[in-house]
Structure formats: C-alpha cells, structure tokens
C-alpha cells in the first residue's frame, strides 16, 4: 500500500518540478512574463503538490502504524485498505484540489510598481483580510498540523512497538523513523512558522515597510527549504526499502552490462545476473521473515 502512496507522491512531485522553470525565469527577469492562465496553473500545481504530499505522508504513517503496531489485525485491515486504495488516493487528490481551489481563483497576473507579478489578489472580495486568513489557515491546518499530529501519534507507537521487539533490525528501523520525522520538521516548521506570523500580522495596523520586506524574504527562503522536502522524500521513503535497493541495483548493473557489451561484444553478464538474483532473493526472504519491519 505504501508503494501506491509513493507513486502518487512521485506524480505530485513531478508536476511541481515541471513548474520550476517558470519560477526560475520569473526570478531571473524580476517579473512574470507569462500569461495569466499560466500564473494560475503554476501557483495551483504548487498548492496541490504541497497539500497532496502532506496528506500522502499522513497515509504512509497510518499504513506503517497498521503494519507494525496492529500486526495481529494487519492482514484484515490492510486487505481492506488495499481493496479501496484507488478510492483513498482519489480522495487525497480531490481534497488537495479542493483546498487549492482558492489558489486558482485568487492568484493572477497584474501590474505592481511598473512590472507584472503573479501573486494572490483579493480586491474582488468584500473582506480580503478574512479571505487571506482563511487561505493561510487551511494551508497550515492541512499542510502541516494534521500531518504532524498523525506522524507523531503513529511513529510514537511504532517506535514503542519496535523497542519492545528487541531486534537489531528493529533498531535500524527506529533510526529511519527518527530521520523521517526530523527531516519533516526541519523542512516544514520554518515555512509554516513564517505563514503563522503572516496570518497574525494581517489583522494588525501600523505595520512597517521594513518588517513586511523582512517577512517576504523569510517566506522565500523557508519556501525553498519546504521545496527541499520533495527532493528528500525519495531517499527517505524509497531507498530505505530493501526491495527497492535490490531492484535499483539490478537496473544499474543491467545498464552497465549493456554498455560493456557494446564496447566488448564477447562480454558475459551471466555472473552479474546470478549475483543480483541471489541478492534480490535474500532481500525478499528477509522481508517475508520480518513482516513488521519498517521496509517499504
């Protein structure tokens, strides 16, 4: 089930990566040179990626909790979730799009200080401050606080269960869990704290231009740090899996073998394939012997 969530997370990350060249041009030129529709699309995809990624992390936490903590009920519970995995993923995407719908609505291209920008604009609504607070509140709630609560709850019980198991492989799993939580907190806390300060300052009067600029710089820097989480997700949730490493190694060896054959037609890959098969077989045996381990 975790593999399905990882696949959806990869799709969300790829969609986000496709928008990065537009933002690179925007920062290089100092203004938004693309259309209003592209402004809405790039902002919307970012919001969907952010919310979808956080909700999928929540699903992964729950899946690991069921597999390890609820091991006795794991087969029944996971078979039920597997039967509905498409519905779960569709629900995650639907909720992400719903939360992000305001981004498509309010972000637009407009003139600001002589240049075109792609930013949220609430001039068409009667109470813009309330709308800004609502948008920031939804992002903080679904993009940080809900995933954080679920991750702390699930991984706390997972660590407790693994400690009680008294197994060397379980201790490695604990280190992986700690890394997952620390990376999540390190990447997400700074940006979400800046958003929280922004939300608090919206209702205040007499804000200085200097503090607004400082808050804008802080938002840009911490946003890049939050983007980094997308790059670290594959390493944390895929490379920690024994099966993934085994198959990835096989692909690399096959590619190397093809290149060697092109240079030396008499080169044989049979030994490499035999070693890879043995490694993969050992990995799968280890996974079957340790159904409650934290491998993916």
C-alpha positions in Angstrom: 0.0 0.0 0.0 2.9 2.4 0.8 4.2 1.9 -2.8 0.8 3.2 -4.1 1.2 6.3 -1.9 4.8 6.8 -3.0 3.7 6.6 -6.7 1.1 9.3 -6.2 3.7 11.4 -4.3 6.1 11.0 -7.2 3.4 12.1 -9.6 2.7 15.2 -7.5 6.4 16.0 -7.2 7.0 15.6 -11.0 4.1 18.0 -11.7 5.7 20.5 -9.3 9.1 20.1 -10.8 7.6 21.0 -14.3 6.6 24.4 -12.9 10.1 25.3 -11.6 11.5 26.6 -14.9 8.7 29.2 -14.9 9.6 30.4 -11.5 13.3 30.4 -12.4 12.5 32.8 -15.3 10.4 34.9 -13.0 13.2 35.4 -10.5 15.8 35.9 -13.3 13.8 38.6 -15.1 12.2 40.2 -11.9 8.7 40.0 -13.3 6.1 37.5 -14.5 6.4 37.4 -18.3 3.9 34.5 -18.9 0.1 34.6 -19.3 -2.4 34.9 -16.5 -3.6 31.3 -17.1 0.0 30.1 -16.6 0.2 32.1 -13.4 -2.9 30.4 -12.0 -1.7 27.0 -13.2 1.8 27.1 -11.7 0.5 28.5 -8.4 -2.2 25.9 -8.3 0.1 23.0 -9.1 2.4 24.1 -6.3 -0.5 24.2 -3.8 -1.8 20.8 -4.9 1.7 19.3 -4.6 2.1 20.8 -1.1 -1.2 19.6 0.2 -1.2 16.3 -1.6 2.3 15.5 -0.4 1.4 16.2 3.2 -1.8 14.1 3.1 0.1 11.2 1.4 2.7 11.4 4.2 -0.2 11.0 6.6 -1.5 8.0 4.7 2.0 6.4 4.8 2.2 7.0 8.6 -1.1 5.3 9.1 -0.1 2.4 6.8 3.1 1.8 8.7 1.1 2.0 12.0 -1.3 -0.7 10.8 1.5 -2.9 9.5 3.7 -2.7 12.7 1.6 -1.7 15.7 -1.6 -3.5 14.7 0.3 -6.6 13.4 -2.4 -9.1 14.5 -5.1 -7.2 12.7 -2.7 -6.1 9.9 -3.9 -8.6 7.3 -7.6 -7.8 7.7 -7.1 -4.1 7.9 -4.6 -3.8 5.1 -6.5 -6.1 2.7 -9.5 -3.8 3.3 -7.4 -0.7 2.5 -5.8 -2.4 -0.5 -9.3 -3.0 -1.9 -10.0 0.7 -1.6 -6.5 2.1 -2.4 -7.7 3.8 -5.5 -10.6 5.5 -3.7 -8.1 6.6 -0.9 -5.7 8.1 -3.4 -8.6 9.7 -5.4 -9.9 11.2 -2.1 -6.4 12.6 -1.3 -6.2 14.3 -4.8 -9.8 15.5 -4.5 -9.2 17.1 -1.1 -5.9 18.6 -2.3 -7.6 20.2 -5.3 -10.5 21.4 -3.2 -8.1 23.0 -0.7 -6.1 24.5 -3.5 -9.1 25.8 -5.5 -8.7 29.3 -3.9 -5.2 29.4 -5.3 -6.5 29.1 -8.8 -9.2 31.7 -8.0 -7.2 34.5 -6.4 -3.7 34.2 -7.9 -3.4 36.3 -11.1 -1.1 38.3 -13.2 -1.3 42.1 -12.5 0.8 45.3 -12.6 2.7 46.2 -9.5 5.3 49.0 -9.3 5.7 49.1 -13.1 6.2 45.3 -13.6 4.0 42.2 -13.9 3.7 39.9 -10.9 2.0 36.6 -10.2 0.6 36.9 -6.7 -2.7 36.4 -4.8 -5.1 39.3 -5.3 -8.2 39.7 -3.1 -9.5 43.0 -4.4 -12.7 41.4 -5.8 -13.9 40.1 -2.4 -15.7 42.2 0.2 -13.4 41.2 3.2 -9.9 40.5 1.8 -8.2 40.1 5.2 -10.6 37.4 6.2 -10.1 35.6 3.0 -6.3 35.8 3.4 -6.6 34.4 6.9 -8.9 31.6 5.7 -6.4 30.6 3.0 -3.4 30.6 5.3 -5.4 28.8 8.0 -6.3 26.0 5.6 -2.7 25.6 4.4 -1.4 25.5 7.9 -4.1 23.0 9.0 -3.9 20.5 6.1 -0.3 21.2 5.1 1.3 21.0 8.5 -0.7 20.5 11.7 -2.8 17.5 10.7 0.1 15.5 9.1 2.3 16.4 12.1 -0.2 15.1 14.6 -0.7 11.9 12.7 3.0 11.4 12.2 3.8 12.0 15.9 1.0 9.6 17.0 1.8 6.8 14.5 5.5 6.9 14.8 5.5 7.2 18.6 3.6 3.9 18.8 5.8 2.4 16.0 8.9 3.2 18.0 7.4 1.8 21.2 6.5 -1.5 19.4 9.9 -1.8 17.8 11.7 -1.2 21.1 9.7 -3.9 22.7 10.6 -6.3 19.9 14.3 -6.3 20.9 15.6 -7.0 17.4 18.7 -5.4 15.8 16.8 -4.8 12.5 14.1 -3.0 14.5 16.7 -0.6 16.0 17.7 0.3 12.4 14.0 1.0 11.7 13.8 3.3 14.7 16.7 5.4 13.3 14.9 5.6 10.0 11.7 6.8 11.7 13.6 9.4 13.6 15.2 10.6 10.3 11.8 10.8 8.7 10.3 12.9 11.5 13.4 15.2 11.8 13.5 15.9 8.1 9.8 16.6 8.0 10.1 19.1 11.0 13.3 20.7 9.7 11.8 21.4 6.2 8.3 22.3 7.3 8.5 24.1 10.6 10.3 27.3 9.4 8.0 27.9 6.4 4.8 27.2 8.5 6.0 29.5 11.3 6.5 32.3 8.7 3.0 31.6 7.5 1.7 31.7 11.0 3.4 35.1 11.7 2.0 36.4 8.4 -1.5 35.4 9.4 -1.1 37.1 12.8 0.2 40.3 11.2 -2.7 40.5 8.7 -5.0 41.9 11.4 -2.5 44.4 12.8 -2.4 48.1 11.8 0.7 50.2 11.5 2.9 47.5 10.0 6.3 49.0 8.8 7.6 48.5 5.3 10.8 47.1 6.6 9.1 44.3 8.6 7.0 43.4 5.6 10.1 43.1 3.4 11.8 41.0 6.0 8.8 38.7 6.2 8.8 38.4 2.4 12.4 37.4 2.4 11.8 34.9 5.2 8.9 33.4 3.2 11.0 33.0 0.1 13.9 31.3 2.0 11.8 29.0 4.1 9.7 28.1 1.0 12.8 26.8 -0.7 13.5 24.7 2.4 10.0 23.3 2.2 10.6 22.5 -1.5 13.7 20.5 -0.4 11.3 18.1 1.3 10.2 16.9 -2.2 13.8 16.0 -3.1 14.4 14.2 0.2 11.2 12.1 0.0 12.5 9.6 -2.5 15.6 8.9 -0.3 13.6 8.6 2.9 10.7 6.5 1.6 12.2 4.5 -1.2 15.9 3.9 -0.7 15.3 2.7 2.8 13.4 -0.3 1.4 15.5 -3.4 0.8 13.5 -4.5 -2.3 13.8 -1.0 -3.8 17.6 -1.0 -3.3 17.8 -4.5 -4.8 15.9 -3.7 -7.9 17.6 -0.4 -8.3 21.0 -2.1 -8.2 19.8 -4.6 -10.8 18.8 -1.8 -13.2 22.2 -0.1 -12.7 24.0 -3.4 -13.3 21.9 -4.1 -16.4 22.7 -0.7 -17.8 26.4 -1.1 -17.1 26.3 -4.6 -18.7 24.6 -3.2 -21.9 27.4 -0.6 -22.2 30.1 -3.2 -21.7 28.5 -5.4 -24.4 28.5 -2.5 -26.8 32.2 -2.0 -26.2 33.2 -5.7 -25.9 30.7 -8.0 -27.8 32.2 -11.1 -26.1 31.4 -9.8 -22.6 29.1 -12.1 -20.5 26.6 -10.7 -18.0 25.6 -14.1 -16.5 27.6 -13.8 -13.3 26.2 -10.3 -12.7 22.6 -11.5 -13.2 23.3 -14.5 -10.9 24.6 -12.3 -8.1 21.7 -9.8 -8.5 19.2 -12.6 -8.4 20.7 -14.0 -5.2 20.8 -10.5 -3.6 17.1 -9.9 -4.5 16.1 -13.4 -3.3 17.8 -12.7 0.1 16.1 -9.3 0.3 12.7 -10.8 -0.3 13.3 -13.6 2.2 14.3 -11.0 4.8 11.1 -9.0 4.1 9.0 -12.2 4.4 10.7 -13.2 7.7 10.2 -9.7 9.1 6.7 -8.6 8.2 6.6 -5.9 10.8 9.9 -4.2 9.9 10.0 -0.7 8.5 11.0 -1.7 5.0 8.9 -0.5 2.1 
